Amino acid sequence: MFKLEIGQELEFIEPATVDGRTIPPGTRVRVGYIQTELMEPRVTVVVLGKDAPETLTVDRHVLTLHCRVVTRAA
């Protein structure tokens, strides 16, 4: 498990299902916003490598369990 920071680039190392959609391994995202929730923080990420910008909002544990850090926040 790692600490999430705004600006980090993450890569999914295994598939994850978010809102009924499967995110395949190798998908890279950048952390854009961390929303504090009562039970668990939700994180808004920007999917990298797409022609049109795409964002996803996922539970923090999805990222910490299924991703690895590619680059640290600046």
Helices and strands as residue ranges (DSSP letters): E 9-12, E 16-18, E 21-23, E 28-35, E 42-47, E 54-59, H 60-66, E 67-71
